[in-house]
């Protein structure tokens, strides 16, 4: 496998969760809806959650449903959310709740490569991401990340994850290569906003043709595709 200039750089890989690492069969969406309803609100939802942060989703639903979307109101919705999420995750059958092709191999490759660290870059609040990943035994594979509890803006949470990765590499972030793996246009846009590379996978709800329109650095069907891991490690 040829070595490139990119493969020589300390590298931080940030994986999105929903639609990228795994599919939960809609468990997260149902839990958020139930949490909003538990606060006595009838949610009005006419948009996709793909690529959004938990707080951003709740804010948009509250804006459409009547109550003022204050930080306190969002926090109030999040109070019952984690218990509801755990119940929803536990209720999904194994055939529906699954890890996408190539993900475990990609995590292994990033974990075992020299000067590469592997974290999360997800709009989930951290505790929610952990609940989803625990079901498939992957939570402990990620010791750091950027999460929806770090920032409502996706680029900001990715930067938080990248900074934590750089700290683990003991290297200033501006000397590191950052790679974001995600399944939505929002992942691509946020990655480029922090000058990271983006590998877009069409394992979520967004078709590859739509992802291509947002110009990811690499576009693959899944992380099992030829060249996907090499692109992640900078060896393509």
MARLO-966119 format. One line per field, with one value per residue: residue number from 0; residue in three letters; x, z, y of N, C-alpha, C in turn. Coordinates in Angstrom, 3 decimals, m for minus. Example, Ala and Ser with C-alpha at 12.3 -4.5 7.8 and 13.67 -1.06 7.14 Angstrom:
! MARLO-966119
seq	(0/1);
type	(ALA/SER);
n.c1	(13.190/12.850);
n.c3	(7.800/7.080);
n.c2	(m5.690/m2.250);
ca.c1	(12.300/13.670);
ca.c3	(7.800/7.140);
ca.c2	(m4.500/m1.060);
c.c1	(13.200/12.900);
c.c3	(7.800/7.870);
c.c2	(m3.300/0.030);
//
This chain:
! MARLO-966119
seq	(0/1/2/3/4/5/6/7/8/9/10/11/12/13/14/15/16/17/18/19/20/21/22/23/24/25/26/27/28/29/30/31/32/33/34/35/36/37/38/39/40/41/42/43/44/45/46/47/48/49/50/51/52/53/54/55/56/57/58/59/60/61/62/63/64/65/66/67/68/69/70/71/72/73/74/75/76/77/78/79/80/81/82/83/84/85/86/87/88/89/90/91/92/93/94/95/96/97/98/99/100/101/102/103/104/105/106/107/108/109/110/111/112/113/114/115/116/117/118/119/120/121/122/123/124/125/126/127/128/129/130/131/132/133/134/135/136/137/138/139/140/141/142/143/144/145/146/147/148/149/150/151/152/153/154/155/156/157/158/159/160/161/162/163/164/165/166/167/168/169/170/171/172/173/174/175/176/177/178/179/180/181/182/183/184/185/186/187/188/189/190/191/192/193/194/195/196/197/198/199/200/201/202/203/204/205/206/207/208/209/210/211/212/213/214/215/216/217/218/219/220/221/222/223/224/225/226/227/228/229/230/231/232/233/234/235);
type	(UNK/UNK/UNK/UNK/UNK/UNK/UNK/UNK/UNK/UNK/UNK/UNK/UNK/UNK/UNK/UNK/UNK/UNK/UNK/UNK/UNK/UNK/UNK/UNK/UNK/UNK/UNK/UNK/UNK/UNK/UNK/UNK/UNK/UNK/UNK/UNK/UNK/UNK/UNK/UNK/UNK/UNK/UNK/UNK/UNK/UNK/UNK/UNK/UNK/UNK/UNK/UNK/UNK/UNK/UNK/UNK/UNK/UNK/UNK/UNK/UNK/UNK/UNK/UNK/UNK/UNK/UNK/UNK/UNK/UNK/UNK/UNK/UNK/UNK/UNK/UNK/UNK/UNK/UNK/UNK/UNK/UNK/UNK/UNK/UNK/UNK/UNK/UNK/UNK/UNK/UNK/UNK/UNK/UNK/UNK/UNK/UNK/UNK/UNK/UNK/UNK/UNK/UNK/UNK/UNK/UNK/UNK/UNK/UNK/UNK/UNK/UNK/UNK/UNK/UNK/UNK/UNK/UNK/UNK/UNK/UNK/UNK/UNK/UNK/UNK/UNK/UNK/UNK/UNK/UNK/UNK/UNK/UNK/UNK/UNK/UNK/UNK/UNK/UNK/UNK/UNK/UNK/UNK/UNK/UNK/UNK/UNK/UNK/UNK/UNK/UNK/UNK/UNK/UNK/UNK/UNK/UNK/UNK/UNK/UNK/UNK/UNK/UNK/UNK/UNK/UNK/UNK/UNK/UNK/UNK/UNK/UNK/UNK/UNK/UNK/UNK/UNK/UNK/UNK/UNK/UNK/UNK/UNK/UNK/UNK/UNK/UNK/UNK/UNK/UNK/UNK/UNK/UNK/UNK/UNK/UNK/UNK/UNK/UNK/UNK/UNK/UNK/UNK/UNK/UNK/UNK/UNK/UNK/UNK/UNK/UNK/UNK/UNK/UNK/UNK/UNK/UNK/UNK/UNK/UNK/UNK/UNK/UNK/UNK/UNK/UNK/UNK/UNK/UNK/UNK/UNK/UNK/UNK/UNK/UNK/UNK);
n.c1	(0.850/0.783/2.581/1.473/1.658/m0.376/m0.738/1.338/0.753/m0.319/m3.445/m6.895/m9.820/m13.244/m16.265/m19.616/m22.741/m25.661/m26.977/m24.487/m22.464/m24.363/m27.778/m30.687/m33.259/m35.068/m35.202/m34.075/m35.435/m38.085/m37.775/m37.137/m39.516/m41.324/m40.273/m40.758/m43.545/m43.953/m43.565/m45.897/m46.445/m47.629/m45.977/m44.969/m43.797/m42.085/m39.778/m36.527/m34.408/m31.812/m28.378/m28.704/m28.366/m29.203/m30.195/m30.709/m32.732/m34.787/m35.147/m36.119/m38.518/m39.924/m40.136/m41.898/m44.105/m45.178/m44.387/m41.914/m38.633/m36.555/m33.361/m33.833/m36.291/m35.537/m33.718/m35.534/m36.985/m34.971/m34.591/m36.337/m35.517/m33.263/m33.919/m36.165/m34.993/m33.290/m35.194/m36.477/m34.349/m33.781/m36.052/m36.009/m35.760/m33.172/m32.641/m33.241/m31.860/m28.726/m25.211/m23.488/m22.095/m18.613/m17.897/m16.872/m14.435/m13.254/m13.051/m11.290/m9.049/m8.419/m7.896/m5.689/m3.724/m0.641/m0.193/m2.844/m6.032/m9.258/m12.468/m15.743/m18.083/m20.804/m24.264/m25.761/m26.368/m23.789/m24.369/m26.601/m25.543/m23.804/m25.608/m26.854/m24.656/m23.768/m25.564/m24.665/m22.154/m20.092/m19.489/m17.280/m15.211/m14.678/m13.052/m13.270/m14.765/m16.816/m19.818/m23.447/m24.007/m21.881/m22.064/m24.591/m24.313/m23.105/m20.537/m19.083/m19.213/m17.824/m15.314/m14.735/m14.499/m12.311/m10.315/m10.083/m9.149/m6.665/m5.400/m5.064/m3.256/m1.200/m0.435/m0.526/m3.648/m3.614/m1.587/m2.548/m4.296/m7.710/m10.447/m13.736/m16.394/m19.446/m23.039/m24.670/m25.593/m25.178/m23.104/m21.007/m20.849/m20.238/m17.802/m16.133/m16.268/m14.586/m12.253/m11.723/m11.337/m13.899/m15.494/m18.140/m20.824/m23.312/m25.154/m27.188/m30.214/m29.910/m29.491/m26.788/m26.445/m27.445/m25.703/m23.342/m23.688/m22.896/m20.222/m18.329/m15.083/m14.550/m16.715/m18.559/m20.260/m20.414/m18.350/m17.103/m16.503/m14.321/m11.260/m12.157/m11.226/m8.544/m8.758/m9.633/m7.369/m5.597/m4.185/m4.891);
n.c3	(0.000/m0.972/0.546/1.443/1.583/3.295/4.854/6.586/8.456/11.810/12.672/13.156/13.477/13.140/13.799/12.796/14.351/14.075/11.238/10.156/11.770/12.757/12.466/14.218/13.938/14.205/16.884/18.309/17.261/18.019/20.800/21.302/20.432/22.268/24.627/24.293/24.226/26.829/28.199/27.930/25.421/22.112/19.518/16.448/13.549/10.614/9.250/8.413/10.698/10.095/10.456/12.271/15.516/18.819/20.525/18.637/17.115/19.032/19.589/17.105/16.896/19.131/18.420/16.277/17.513/19.433/22.303/23.725/22.580/24.656/26.399/28.837/28.362/26.446/27.951/29.741/28.157/27.601/30.029/30.564/28.388/28.148/29.634/28.201/25.722/26.239/26.727/24.230/22.566/23.634/22.855/20.126/17.510/16.792/14.062/12.947/14.392/13.867/13.026/10.500/7.379/7.248/9.266/11.785/10.948/10.000/12.343/13.738/12.050/12.245/14.968/15.291/13.675/13.437/15.135/14.856/16.012/17.200/17.277/18.155/16.268/16.636/16.615/18.710/22.229/24.591/26.452/25.270/22.814/23.813/24.928/22.594/21.279/23.131/22.952/20.773/21.504/21.082/22.375/24.128/22.366/21.691/23.067/23.209/21.852/19.863/20.744/20.770/23.127/23.482/21.664/19.790/17.169/14.409/13.237/15.294/17.315/16.092/15.945/18.665/19.188/17.539/18.776/21.192/20.229/19.206/21.574/22.676/20.873/21.531/20.058/18.423/17.136/14.605/13.303/12.694/10.760/10.056/9.837/8.949/9.175/7.792/7.100/5.960/4.287/6.108/7.692/5.843/5.209/7.757/8.319/6.328/7.135/9.308/8.108/7.680/6.222/4.523/4.536/2.951/3.505/2.103/3.809/5.356/5.288/3.094/m0.326/m2.496/m4.699/m3.852/m1.729/m3.179/m4.417/m2.516/m2.391/m0.959/0.201/m0.269/m1.472/m0.642/m0.782/1.606/4.507/3.901/1.278/m1.580/m1.080/0.915/3.617/3.160/2.242/4.570/6.194/4.796/2.699/0.131);
n.c2	(m1.194/2.133/4.838/8.050/11.679/12.468/10.166/10.304/12.177/12.942/11.640/12.249/10.560/10.911/9.510/9.673/8.695/7.770/6.251/6.084/4.640/2.842/1.594/2.362/1.639/3.713/4.333/6.514/8.751/8.156/8.223/10.924/12.150/11.031/12.084/14.817/14.769/13.894/16.187/17.472/18.479/18.594/17.349/18.898/17.747/17.915/17.350/16.003/14.301/13.836/14.332/16.379/17.959/16.738/18.759/20.736/19.529/19.329/22.030/22.953/21.513/22.497/25.195/24.939/23.915/25.537/26.181/28.387/28.012/27.863/27.560/26.366/25.101/23.221/21.701/20.636/18.852/17.049/15.794/13.463/12.036/10.210/7.876/7.085/6.683/4.504/2.534/2.427/1.645/m0.886/m2.203/m2.641/m5.021/m7.462/m7.799/m5.388/m3.458/m2.640/m2.810/m1.044/m2.225/m2.817/m1.080/m1.983/m3.065/m0.725/0.803/m0.853/m0.643/2.095/2.276/0.642/1.700/3.516/6.619/7.468/8.344/7.439/8.598/9.953/11.900/13.385/14.355/13.479/13.799/13.014/10.906/9.743/8.834/6.894/5.040/4.087/2.905/1.037/m1.066/m2.525/m3.171/m1.293/1.081/1.347/1.414/3.968/6.526/9.229/12.239/14.502/16.007/16.394/17.676/19.301/21.370/23.039/23.608/21.858/21.947/23.141/21.188/19.133/20.301/20.398/17.662/17.099/18.606/17.244/14.827/15.647/16.302/13.773/12.751/14.296/16.509/19.635/20.788/22.002/20.741/18.321/15.862/15.711/13.586/13.155/10.940/10.413/10.428/12.338/15.454/17.515/16.557/16.626/19.384/20.461/19.210/20.301/22.926/23.014/22.536/19.859/16.576/14.730/11.667/10.437/8.278/6.177/4.935/5.756/7.648/9.237/9.512/8.489/10.153/12.613/13.152/13.442/15.888/17.671/17.572/15.735/14.637/12.016/9.506/6.767/3.609/2.162/1.537/m0.789/m0.713/m0.804/0.770/2.487/2.357/2.869/5.496/6.728/6.453/7.945/6.854/6.519);
ca.c1	(0.000/1.694/2.493/1.287/1.929/m1.434/m0.579/2.396/0.250/m1.169/m4.801/m8.048/m10.988/m14.471/m17.404/m21.006/m23.374/m26.887/m26.888/m23.092/m22.033/m25.447/m29.169/m31.398/m34.669/m35.897/m35.312/m33.771/m36.537/m39.239/m37.489/m37.275/m40.941/m41.946/m39.800/m41.502/m44.914/m43.939/m43.599/m47.223/m46.415/m47.917/m44.922/m45.209/m42.525/m42.190/m38.411/m35.635/m33.452/m30.468/m27.308/m29.005/m28.023/m30.385/m30.737/m31.250/m34.009/m35.787/m35.416/m36.963/m39.858/m40.581/m40.470/m43.063/m45.218/m45.801/m43.625/m40.656/m37.525/m35.479/m32.444/m34.510/m37.304/m34.828/m33.232/m36.696/m37.277/m33.884/m34.620/m36.836/m35.100/m32.325/m34.651/m37.015/m34.115/m32.850/m36.335/m36.688/m33.223/m33.956/m37.239/m35.811/m35.268/m31.784/m32.548/m33.389/m30.824/m27.534/m24.023/m23.342/m20.971/m17.286/m17.636/m15.967/m13.106/m12.717/m12.653/m10.073/m7.936/m8.045/m7.367/m4.394/m2.751/0.199/m0.509/m4.247/m6.977/m10.592/m13.486/m17.083/m18.495/m22.226/m25.223/m26.296/m25.686/m22.880/m25.017/m27.458/m24.674/m23.305/m26.705/m27.025/m23.496/m23.663/m26.398/m23.889/m20.832/m19.083/m19.262/m15.938/m14.214/m14.495/m12.736/m13.486/m15.578/m17.543/m21.198/m24.482/m23.985/m20.792/m22.519/m25.743/m23.781/m22.368/m19.123/m18.483/m19.023/m16.731/m14.066/m14.489/m13.985/m10.970/m9.397/m9.836/m8.282/m5.318/m4.824/m4.620/m2.068/m0.200/m0.020/m1.451/m4.653/m3.296/m0.637/m3.231/m5.283/m8.987/m11.332/m15.095/m17.153/m20.861/m24.003/m25.611/m24.984/m24.740/m21.774/m20.042/m20.718/m19.554/m16.410/m15.409/m16.211/m13.414/m11.142/m11.495/m11.789/m15.137/m15.889/m19.595/m21.324/m24.749/m25.789/m28.322/m31.415/m29.586/m28.966/m25.433/m26.515/m27.615/m24.447/m22.335/m23.911/m22.275/m18.781/m17.449/m13.767/m14.712/m18.093/m18.579/m21.531/m20.228/m16.926/m16.547/m16.220/m12.904/m10.594/m12.720/m10.320/m7.341/m9.069/m9.675/m6.014/m4.769/m3.281/m5.477);
ca.c3	(0.000/m1.054/1.591/0.907/2.554/4.301/5.757/7.541/9.420/12.889/12.118/14.044/12.743/13.894/13.228/13.144/14.901/13.398/9.795/9.765/12.488/12.930/12.382/15.448/13.666/14.609/18.348/18.763/16.881/18.877/22.163/21.346/20.347/23.549/25.640/24.077/24.672/28.297/28.707/27.654/24.128/20.928/18.586/15.016/12.924/9.164/8.747/8.697/11.778/9.626/10.583/13.254/16.903/19.655/20.970/17.462/16.788/20.027/19.378/15.919/17.205/20.035/17.631/15.435/18.295/20.296/23.439/23.405/22.589/25.507/26.847/29.932/27.769/25.811/29.043/30.321/27.274/27.703/31.324/30.434/27.117/28.213/30.048/27.070/24.672/26.606/26.522/22.792/22.045/24.081/22.237/18.697/17.271/16.331/12.607/12.594/15.083/13.332/12.644/9.049/6.810/7.207/10.375/12.775/10.328/9.938/13.710/14.017/11.271/12.819/16.316/15.227/12.862/14.228/15.136/14.496/17.105/16.676/18.169/17.636/15.904/16.538/17.187/19.948/23.478/24.780/27.116/24.275/21.893/24.523/25.017/21.278/20.948/24.081/22.469/19.809/22.046/20.487/23.125/24.704/21.308/21.482/24.357/23.142/20.711/19.924/20.930/20.757/24.386/23.388/20.874/18.930/15.816/14.137/13.031/16.601/18.066/15.443/16.378/20.035/19.075/16.949/19.799/22.139/19.552/19.142/22.914/22.836/20.045/22.070/18.888/18.152/16.147/13.251/12.695/12.525/9.713/10.658/8.887/9.448/8.433/8.055/6.094/5.582/3.826/7.261/8.069/4.854/5.392/9.025/8.177/5.536/7.901/10.194/7.223/7.771/5.110/4.815/3.816/3.033/3.270/1.790/4.636/6.045/4.496/1.997/m1.486/m2.869/m5.655/m3.058/m1.021/m4.154/m4.706/m1.458/m2.624/0.030/m0.326/m0.730/m1.376/m0.759/m0.370/3.028/4.817/3.338/m0.137/m1.950/m0.917/1.978/4.764/2.696/2.236/5.983/6.725/3.963/1.883/m1.204);
ca.c2	(0.000/3.268/5.854/9.391/12.739/12.444/9.032/10.618/13.145/12.445/11.673/12.121/10.085/11.133/8.793/9.927/7.488/7.328/6.183/5.870/3.441/1.875/2.011/1.995/1.376/4.850/4.417/7.859/9.639/7.868/8.671/12.384/12.468/10.667/13.029/16.060/14.507/13.793/17.558/18.013/19.173/17.787/17.781/19.024/17.378/17.724/17.467/14.889/14.517/13.442/15.306/17.410/17.667/16.515/20.046/21.420/18.885/19.729/23.448/23.127/21.007/23.446/26.386/24.640/23.376/26.529/26.701/29.049/27.057/28.369/26.519/25.654/24.223/22.098/20.863/19.941/17.717/16.080/15.094/12.087/11.452/9.089/6.668/6.698/6.169/3.161/1.638/2.271/0.858/m2.271/m2.803/m2.890/m6.380/m7.541/m7.694/m3.981/m2.687/m3.296/m2.044/m1.041/m2.971/m2.216/m0.158/m2.583/m3.135/0.636/1.161/m1.627/m0.088/3.385/2.044/m0.052/2.435/4.423/8.052/7.676/8.150/7.163/9.146/10.185/13.251/13.084/15.293/12.933/14.089/11.895/9.773/9.095/8.099/5.712/4.075/3.474/2.093/m0.079/m2.169/m3.319/m3.413/m0.414/2.319/1.394/1.599/5.406/7.145/10.673/12.647/15.751/15.566/17.417/18.428/20.270/22.513/22.775/23.717/20.623/22.241/23.402/19.945/18.410/20.922/19.944/16.303/17.150/19.117/16.149/13.876/16.214/16.181/12.384/12.593/15.225/17.272/20.738/20.420/22.483/19.814/17.034/15.608/15.326/12.911/12.961/9.931/10.684/9.985/13.398/16.703/18.309/16.062/17.126/20.830/20.741/18.778/21.288/24.173/22.978/22.161/18.419/15.750/14.021/10.460/10.288/6.921/6.207/3.903/6.358/7.903/10.150/8.796/8.885/11.263/13.836/13.380/13.890/17.308/18.473/17.473/15.112/14.297/10.642/9.031/5.311/3.003/1.881/1.466/m2.026/m0.484/m0.763/2.054/3.325/2.407/3.556/6.934/7.149/6.509/8.816/6.031/6.304);
c.c1	(0.886/1.484/2.383/1.642/0.892/m1.240/0.494/1.926/m0.471/m2.637/m5.854/m9.239/m12.210/m15.643/m18.719/m21.615/m24.545/m26.736/m25.485/m22.539/m23.137/m26.792/m29.872/m32.863/m35.592/m36.017/m35.080/m34.893/m37.744/m39.011/m37.620/m38.742/m41.635/m41.525/m40.520/m42.937/m45.007/m43.957/m44.924/m47.335/m46.762/m46.952/m45.402/m43.870/m42.741/m40.803/m37.618/m34.679/m32.005/m29.467/m27.553/m28.521/m29.313/m31.017/m31.333/m32.590/m35.089/m36.143/m36.368/m38.379/m40.607/m40.986/m41.742/m44.308/m45.775/m44.946/m42.343/m39.510/m36.348/m34.549/m33.076/m35.538/m36.661/m34.301/m34.368/m37.075/m36.214/m33.903/m35.171/m36.258/m34.253/m33.016/m35.535/m36.174/m33.676/m33.985/m36.572/m35.580/m33.399/m35.089/m37.051/m35.237/m33.887/m31.635/m32.589/m32.278/m29.476/m26.422/m23.847/m22.055/m19.679/m16.933/m16.649/m14.550/m12.459/m12.256/m11.364/m8.865/m7.460/m7.390/m5.954/m3.333/m1.910/m0.235/m1.899/m5.088/m8.386/m11.642/m14.822/m17.249/m19.976/m23.093/m25.928/m25.616/m24.878/m23.567/m25.933/m26.662/m24.183/m24.384/m26.878/m25.880/m23.332/m24.433/m25.618/m22.438/m19.731/m18.768/m17.830/m14.840/m13.876/m14.278/m12.977/m14.409/m16.062/m19.020/m22.176/m24.604/m22.809/m21.231/m23.731/m25.339/m22.882/m20.880/m18.425/m18.267/m17.937/m15.378/m13.722/m13.927/m12.574/m9.948/m9.085/m8.941/m6.851/m4.627/m4.319/m3.378/m0.896/0.425/m0.985/m2.407/m4.261/m2.218/m1.275/m4.118/m6.563/m9.879/m12.675/m15.792/m18.618/m21.737/m24.944/m24.882/m24.499/m23.369/m20.708/m19.777/m19.924/m18.094/m15.602/m15.297/m15.038/m12.166/m10.728/m11.872/m13.097/m15.264/m17.380/m19.977/m22.831/m25.483/m26.981/m29.498/m31.152/m28.941/m27.597/m25.431/m26.661/m26.333/m23.388/m22.475/m23.255/m20.762/m17.981/m16.108/m13.750/m16.173/m18.096/m19.937/m21.512/m18.732/m16.291/m16.169/m14.714/m12.362/m11.081/m11.765/m9.020/m7.572/m9.087/m8.273/m5.082/m3.820/m3.839/m4.749);
c.c3	(0.000/0.093/0.935/1.981/3.664/5.308/6.797/8.633/10.574/12.502/13.190/13.188/13.636/13.162/13.716/13.645/14.033/11.888/9.286/10.445/12.497/12.551/13.623/15.198/14.142/16.103/18.856/18.467/17.790/20.301/22.290/21.300/21.675/24.654/25.515/24.555/26.187/28.957/28.390/26.345/23.029/19.827/17.143/14.318/11.443/8.527/9.133/9.825/11.310/9.749/11.592/14.638/17.697/20.078/19.797/17.039/17.734/19.852/18.199/16.171/18.116/19.298/16.813/16.248/19.321/21.436/22.978/23.569/23.365/25.889/27.969/29.392/27.105/26.879/29.665/29.477/27.434/29.016/31.202/29.240/27.268/28.652/28.914/25.944/24.996/26.376/25.043/22.168/22.402/23.343/20.767/18.495/16.628/14.824/12.154/13.179/14.722/13.012/11.136/8.601/6.856/8.393/11.378/12.215/10.267/11.315/14.075/13.321/11.863/14.185/16.270/14.424/13.747/14.039/14.584/15.740/16.539/17.677/17.471/17.263/15.615/17.178/18.415/21.153/23.837/25.413/26.162/23.281/22.548/24.636/23.691/20.955/21.884/23.587/21.527/20.246/21.533/21.301/23.615/23.644/21.105/22.829/24.363/21.962/20.868/19.865/20.898/22.050/24.436/22.678/20.052/17.460/15.528/13.902/14.364/17.386/17.421/15.850/17.807/20.025/18.530/17.970/20.831/21.517/19.482/20.505/23.162/22.003/20.557/20.950/18.703/17.012/14.738/12.571/12.388/11.283/10.409/9.566/9.562/8.562/8.791/6.871/5.622/5.033/4.977/7.762/7.132/5.078/6.656/8.968/7.433/6.269/8.861/9.441/7.410/6.454/5.504/3.918/4.022/2.678/3.022/2.528/5.407/5.103/3.267/0.860/m1.874/m3.836/m4.915/m2.297/m1.963/m4.449/m3.668/m1.408/m1.438/m0.609/m0.881/m0.533/m1.634/m0.313/1.123/3.263/4.422/1.876/m0.381/m1.781/0.245/3.158/4.383/2.678/3.658/6.538/5.894/3.072/0.480/m2.251);
c.c2	(1.245/4.245/7.210/10.404/12.723/11.327/9.275/11.571/12.455/12.660/11.427/11.718/10.235/10.485/9.387/8.618/7.030/7.378/5.918/4.627/2.402/2.468/1.498/1.665/2.480/5.039/5.838/8.835/9.418/8.361/10.184/12.779/12.171/11.635/14.366/15.897/14.424/15.169/18.245/18.756/18.184/18.206/17.856/18.816/17.120/17.828/16.224/15.257/14.322/14.583/16.403/16.990/17.458/17.840/20.829/20.854/19.367/21.199/23.655/22.629/21.976/24.714/26.163/24.297/24.349/27.037/27.385/28.062/27.640/27.218/25.699/24.685/23.010/21.148/20.048/18.727/16.633/15.291/13.671/11.331/10.200/7.796/6.164/6.112/4.746/2.151/1.383/1.416/m0.613/m2.982/m3.162/m4.293/m6.357/m7.377/m6.237/m3.123/m3.298/m2.297/m2.145/m1.736/m2.152/m1.354/m0.754/m2.673/m1.757/1.103/0.437/m1.008/1.236/3.213/1.488/0.687/3.354/5.870/8.356/7.445/8.167/7.632/9.295/11.649/13.182/14.159/14.766/13.571/12.843/10.683/9.025/8.287/6.811/4.641/3.341/2.517/0.897/m1.301/m3.096/m3.487/m2.504/0.833/2.434/1.554/3.080/6.091/8.651/10.968/14.065/15.400/16.739/18.183/19.401/21.537/22.098/22.841/22.521/20.874/22.461/22.117/19.078/18.993/20.497/18.522/16.267/17.636/18.032/15.077/14.365/16.117/14.766/12.081/13.434/16.042/18.437/20.379/20.850/21.646/18.462/17.025/15.125/14.748/12.667/11.944/10.106/10.356/11.083/14.619/17.571/17.848/16.637/18.612/21.155/20.335/19.831/22.626/24.199/22.508/20.705/17.760/15.071/12.800/10.298/8.854/6.997/5.097/4.445/6.541/8.766/9.369/9.349/10.069/12.596/14.158/13.946/15.378/18.224/18.292/16.928/14.797/12.879/10.255/7.531/4.791/2.712/1.728/0.133/m1.853/m0.412/0.653/2.895/3.458/3.109/5.076/7.486/7.353/7.387/8.079/5.787/7.138);
//
